[in-house]
Amino acid sequence: MDQFEQKVSVDMRISIVIPVLNDEEYLKILLDHLARQSLPADEIIVVDNGCTDASVTVARSAGATVIVEKIIGIPAAAATGYDNATGDIIVRCDADSRPPADWLEKIDKKFVEDPTADALTGPGFFYDLPLGTRSIGSALYAVGYFFLLGSALATIPLWGSNMAFRSTLWNEVRERVSRTGTSIHDDLDLSCAAHQSFVLKFLPTLRMGAAGRVFLRPRGFRDSSRLALNTLMRHGGIKGIFDRWQSVLRLN
């Protein structure tokens, strides 16, 4: 039995999905963090999205299942991972995520204690930003993502570096999400698709370390904003925002 199969909780099976494209150094560290979880996952799925480095070798040597998705782009890679997950709870993070040791335990506990929650997400901190800007950058990103995008969605937007959802949610929305291209945010797309039928919740204590690529990459923030707008346009643009809020107000 490998390290990822030593499950402590018997309440629900947990599957982790990690889309990967030439992320071997990040992936090594992530898998080491996952091996030290207080509540190990039942399965870890690494989706090879065209890797030419040693990412696949790294994944297999750590006991993860590797699945190949030839269509380049996180939307296709993530969806393929979710399709193949066998857990009751599907957990998603990125190769550069750095989960605390109690990350999966918190996810499991929340889903067990709160049957109304269909999906969870939490805040992040950018561990590789300069020390003086790390807290500010993390706070600004959280405000932009969870408050501004949350206002556009009329619900909590799931963040792909740190999110989990019940398999029942995925089975319902799998045909509504995009599975092609690189021009949208897959996590935001999933949030929009799940909006009407499922409850998405923000768990403040579900913190995650993440690489600050959006700040460190040239035009990173601009490009990320463009993908967000493309995703919202896919789900109705201004009319979609109005319709989502009308639906929420009608339910309340």
N, C-alpha and C positions, 0 to 999 in steps of 0.2 A: 504493500500500500504506500503510495507516495504522499508527500507532505500536504497536498491539496485535498486529500480524501479523508483526513482525520477530522471528521466533523463532530462538533460537540453538541450543537443544538439539533433536535429532531423535529422541530416545529415545521420548518420549510427548507426546501433545497435552494441553495443560492448558486447562481451561475454568474461569472464575471466575463464581460466581453470587452476586448481591447483591440481596436483597429490599429494596424501597424504598417508604416511604410518607411523602411530604412531607419529604424529607431533603436538599434541594438544596444547602445550605451544607456539610453533612458530605460529601455525594457529590462535590462539586467537589474537595475536599481528597483524598479517597480515590482518585479517578481520577488525580489528579496523582501520588500516591505509586505507583500501579500503572504509570503511564507511565515511571517511573524505575527499574523493577525491572531487576536485572542479567540476569534471564532472563524476558523478557516472556511473557505468556499468549498462547495462540493465539486465545482468544475470551473476551470479557467480556460476561456476560448480566446486565442490570439488569431486575428484575421489578417492573413498575409495579403496585402493589397498591392503586390508588385515589388516586394523587397528584393534588392540585389546585394544586401549586406548579410550579416550573420544573425539577423533577427529570428529567423525560423529555428536555427540551431539553438539559440539562447532560450527560446520558448520551450522547445521539446526537452532540453536538458533540465528544465525546471519542472517538468511534469505537466505542462499545459497542452491542451489540444490545439492543433493548428489547422485552420480552414483557409482555403484559397478563394479569394474574390478577385477576378480578373478585371472587372469594371473599376477603373480608378476613381477614387473619391470616397470620402468618409460616409456619405449617405448609403452607398452600395455596401461598403465594408461593414458598417454598423448593422444594417438590416440583415445581412447574411449571418452575422454573429448571433443576432437575436433569433433568427429563424432556427438556428441549430442549438440554441440553449435548451437544456432540459429542466432547469430549475423552476420552482414556483416564483422566485424572485430573480429578475434579471438586473444585474448591476453593471453599470458602464463607467469606465474611466479611460483616460488617454495614457499613452506610453510614458509621458512625462509627468503623470500624476504621482504624488507622494502621500499615500494614505497613512494616517496615524494607526497605531496597533489596534485600536478599538473601533475602527471604521465599520467593518462588517457587523460587529456586535451591535452597534447603534442602529444600523439599518434593520437587522433582524428584530431587535427589541421593539422598534417603532411600528413595524408592520404587524407584529404579534399583538401589541397593545392597542393599536388603532386600526380597526378593520375598515374605517371609512377612507383611509389613505390608499390611493391606487399607485401613487408615485411620490418619490422623495427627491429633494435636492438640497444642497447646502452651500455655504460660502467657501471661498478659497483664499489663499495667500500666496503671493508670487515669491518663491524662495530664492530665485536667482536675480532679482532686481538689486541694484545698489542699496546698501543697508539704509541709507537716509530716505530713499523713496519707496521702500518696500511696503510699508503700511499705507502710505498715501495712495500708491498705485493700486493696491488691493481694494482699498475702500472706494476709490473712484470707479473701478471696474464693477464692483458689486452694485453701486448705485445705478450705473448705466445699464447693467444687464438685468438685475432683478426689479428695479423700480421702473425705469423707462420702458423696457421691453415688457415687463409685467403689466404696465398700463396699456400697452398696445394689444396684449393678449387677453386682458381681463382675467388673468389667472397667473399662477406662478410659472415662470419659464424654467424648464429643466436645463441644467448646465452639464454638458457632456463629460466634463472632467470629473464630475461628482454627482451621479444620479442613479436611481434604482426604481424599478417599477415591477408590478405584478405581471406575470406571464399572460393573465387574462386581458390586461390592457393591450399588450402587443398583439395578441390574437385578434383583437377587435379592430385595431388601427393599421395593421400591417399593409393593407391595400391602399391606404390613404396617404402614405408618406412617399416622398421621392426616393428612388433607388438609383438615380443616375446623376452624373455631373459633379462639379465642384463649386457650383455658384450659389449654394444655399448653406445655411447652418442646419445640420441634421437634427440637433437637439431641439432647436427652435421649431423646426418642421414637425417633429414628434409632439411637441407641446401644443401646437396649433391643432394637430389631428386629434389629440386626446381631449381637447378643451370641453366639448359639449357633454361627453359621456363619463368622464372620470375626474377624480379629485386629486389635484397635484398640490403637494405641500412642501413648504420650506422649513427645514430643521436647522436652526442656528448653530447647534452644537456639532453638526455633521460637517466638520471643516476638512479641507483638502489642500495639500500643497500642490502647486502647479507652476510650470515654467512660464515666465512672462514674455512669451514670444510675441504677443500682440503689441507689446511696448518696444521690444528690442529689434523687431524686424522692420526694415524700411517700409513706410506706408502701412504698417500692420494694423493700426487702429482704423485707418480709413478703409482698408480692404475688409476688415471684420464688419464694419458698419454697413458697407455695401452688401455683404452677404445677408446681413440681418434684414435690410430693406427688400432684397430679392425674395427672401423667405416670406416676409409679410405680404408682398405682392402676390405670391403663389396662393396665399390664403385670403384673397379678397381685397388687399390693400386697405384704403380708407373705409370702404364699405364693410370689409371684414371686421375691422376694429369696431365700427358702429354695431354690427350684428352681434358680435361677441358680448359687448356690454349690454345690449338690449336683452340678450338671452340671460345674462347674469341677473340683471335687475328684475326680469320677469320671474325668475326662479325664487328671488328673495321677496 
